[in-house]
Amino acid sequence: MEEERISGGKRVGYFFLSLTPMAASFILQVIMVIPFVIFAFVKMFLFMQQNPLATQDEAMVIYMEAYLNRAAAATLCYHLASLPVFGLWYYFGCKKPKLKQSLKNVSGKAVAIAVLGGVVMCLLSEGMVGAEQFIVPNLVEKYMELMEAAGIGVNVLTIIAAVIIAPVGEEIICRGITLYYAKKALPRFWMANILQAVMFGVMHANWIQGLYAFAIGLMLGYLTERYHSLIPAMILHFVVNFSSTVWVEKVFGGWFPDELYAYLILFLVMLAAAVGLVLWGGPVKSQEKADKTAMDS
């Protein structure tokens, strides 16, 4: 196999290459945020000019309000910019994926697993966060404040970015570029899958999101390798983000018992369901077997 022909030195190089998409993502986010930070700073400066007796705390309130009111726009700008940047990187730097072949590799079963998996992983995440609010309440409180400040679930721009654009861009970054390099760096797929899932978690830049993003990333990596296509992973990612944004909070906020045991049960049931979906999907296949299966179907 190709992995066995790669020397130890090259594996080290590929390992560091697998870290670069995450680093590039952070750099791109900083670049896209700079104009909004400058705007907020200018607004704070004008406020201080007009109110010379204003305190530093009052000036910072003006700055934070000016920035947070445009945080959703900054998020959308980042996701829009990430599509051509990482799309071109994936196409020219990895394996020049062919859309026609990717579509052929995706069966009805793959779509069903992706859709069901999206709901399962969303509920698994709900169970994780619910349990964590009893175990590490301070971290969860900060996470909720961060989501509220970013306008998650209420701001139209954020919904567009998170539900429609992110499933495409983040799959190219993590299951496209990162997983491609990780498979060359590590001798087994499960090792590469863990590495890309860790990178996916780190990209979310906080412990609460990072932990459940890691779990979701494992499922996304499995689907990508099982069907040799990013499409099932994009579908699952869309379902997760759509569910968490549109209906999960309404359902669980209304009737689900706010007790640790309930969230632990939810997590364990959804974990078992995720394992069941993987077993239903079957083991990962080589690219040649996947192509043959698509041609025979």
N, C-alpha and C positions, 0 to 999 in steps of 0.2 A: 504493500500500500504506500501511498504518497508520504504519509507521516513517517514511515520507517526509513525513507531515503533522505530525510532532513537531518543534517548533522547537528551536534549539540550546540555549536556556536550559532548556527542559524536559528535554532529553537529559542535561544536567549534573545536574539534580535527580534524574532516574531513576538516573543512575550512582551517586550517593551513596545512594539508596534501595537499590540492589543490594548495598551493603556492610552495610546495617543487619541483615539476618538473621544474618550471621556474628557481628556485635557482640552482638546480642541472645542468640545461643546461648551466647557466652562469659559474659555477665552471668547468664543462667539457671543455667549450670554453677556459677558462684561462689555464687549464692544457695542452690542445692541442697547444696553442699559445706559451707556454714557450720555447720549443726548437727553434722556429723561432726568438723569442726575443733574446735568447742567441746567436744565429748565427749572428744576426744583431749587437749585442753589441761587439762580437769578431771582426767582420769586422771593426767596428768603432775604436776599440782599436788598431788593426794592422795599420789602416790608420794613427792614431795619432803617433804611433811608427815610421812609415816611414816618416811622415811629422811633425816633432816637432814644426814647426812654424805655423801649421794650427790653425785656430780659432775654438772656440767652435761651432759656427754656421756651419762651414764647416764640422765638425765632425758629427753634428746632421743630416746634409743632407745625409751623407754617411749611417748613421744609418737608417734613414727613407727610403731611397732608397732600402737598403738591406732588410728591413722588408716588405715594400709594394710590392716589386717584388715577395715575397713569401706569400702574404696575401691570394691569391687564393688557394694555397696549404694548408695553415692553415685552411681555410674554409672547404675545401674538407675533410681534416683529421677529423675535428670536426663532420661533418655530417656522415662520415663513422663510427666513434666511437659511435655516438649516437644511431645507429641502434641496436646493441646488448645490450647496456646499458639500454635504455628505452624499447626496445622490451621485454627483460626479466622482467623488472619491471612491464610492462603492463600485461604480461602473468601470472606471479606468484603473483603479488600484487593486481591485480584487479579482473577480472572475468574469466581468462583463456579462451579467445575467441576461438571459433572453426572456422577455415577458411571455412569449408564446409557450415556451417550455415550462415556465413557472406555472402557467395556467393549466397545462396538461397534467402536471404533477399533483394538482389539487382535485381530489375527488369529492363527491357529495358527503362521504363519511368524514373527510377532513374538515369540511365546512361545519358539519354538525358538531364535531368535537371542539372546534374553535368557538362556536356560539355557546354551547353548553359550558365549555371550559371558561369562557369569559364570565358567565354568571357565577359559576362555582368559585373562581378565583376572586371575584369581587366580594362574595359572601365570606370567603376565607379571610380576606383582608379585613372585613368588618369584624370578624371574630377576633382577629389579632389585635386590632386597635381597641376594641371593647375590653379585652382582657388586660391590655397594657394600661388602660386608664385606672385600673385598680392596683397594678403592680408598680408602674412608674407614672403617677398622676401628673407630676410637674412637666415631664417631657410631652405628654399628651396635651396638656393645657397650652404649652408653647406651640405645639403643632396646630391646634385648633385656631389659635390666634393668627398664626401664619397663613392658614387657609382663608380665614375671614379677611385678613388684610389684602390677600391676593385676589379676593373676589371669586373664589372657587365656588361654583354652583349657582352664582347669582349674576355675575357679569357676563354679558353676551360674548364679548371678545375672548374672555378666558374659556368659555364653553367651546367656542369655535376652535381655539388653539388646542385645548386638551382633548376634545372628543373627535375632531375631524383631522387636524393636522398632525398632532403628536403621535398617533398610532402609525403613521407613515414614516415620519422623520426619525423617531426613536427606534423603530424596528430596523431601519437602514443603519443607524449608528451601532446598535447593540447586537442584533441578530444578523446583520449584514456584515459590517466591517469588523467589529470586535470579535465576533464568533469565528469569522474567516481566519483572522490572525491567531486566535487562541487555539484553533484546531491544528495549526501548523506548529504552535509552540509546545503543545502538550500531547502526550502519546495516546490519550484516551478521550473520547468525546465527552464523557461525563465530567472529566476534569475541565475541559474547555467550556462546558456548559456552566459549571460553577463559576468559573472566572468571569464570563460575560454577565452572569446574573449579579455577581458582586459589583461589577462596573455599573450595571443598571441601577442597583441600589444606591451606590455612591453618587450617581448623577442627580439623585433627588435631594441630596444635600441636607437631609435630616434623618434622625434615627427612626422615627415612626414610619415615615414613607419608605425609608431605605429598607427596613426589614420586610415589609410586605411586597415591596418591589422586587426584592431578591427572590421571594417565593414565586411571584408571578413570572419573573425572568426565567426561572428554571423550566416552567411550562412552555413559555414562548420559545426557548431554545430547543426544547424537545420537538415541538411542532415544526420548526424550521428545518431541523435535521431529518425528521421523519419523512417530510414531504419535499425536501430540497426546494423550498419556496418560502419567500417571506409573506406570501398572501395569507395563509392560515394564521400566522402570528399577528399580522395586521388586523385581521378580523377579531381575534380574541382580544387584542389590545383595545380595539374600538368598543367592544361589548363591555369590557371592564370599565373603561372611562365613562361610557354612556350610562351604565348602570349606577356607578358611584355618584355621578353628577345629577341624574334625573330622578331615579326612583328609590334607591336603597335607603337614603336618609328618611324619606317620607314614610316608608314601610316600617323601618326599625324604630323611628322616632315615635311611632304611634302605638305599637303594641308589644314590641320585644322587651322582655324583662331586663332591667338594668342591673343585672347581677353577674358576678364573676363566673359562676358555674355555667350560666346560660351562654356566655360568649365562648367559654372553653369547649362546651358541647358543640356549638356552631362551628368552631375552628376544626375540631376533630372530625365532625361529619363531612365538612367540605374537603378536608385533607383526604379522607377516604374516597370521596367522590372524584377528586383530582387523580388519585392513584388508579381508580377504576377507569377513568377516561384514557389514561396512558396505556393501561392494559388493553383496552378496547382498540386503541390506535395501533398497538403492536410495536415491536422493536424498530429501532432506526435502521435504515437501509443505506447501502452504498448508492452513489449517484447513478451507477449503471443499472442497478436493480430498480431504482425509482423510475428511470426513463423507460425501462422495459415494461414495467407495470402500467405506466401511462399509455404506452403504445398499444398494449394488449387490451386496455379498457375501452 
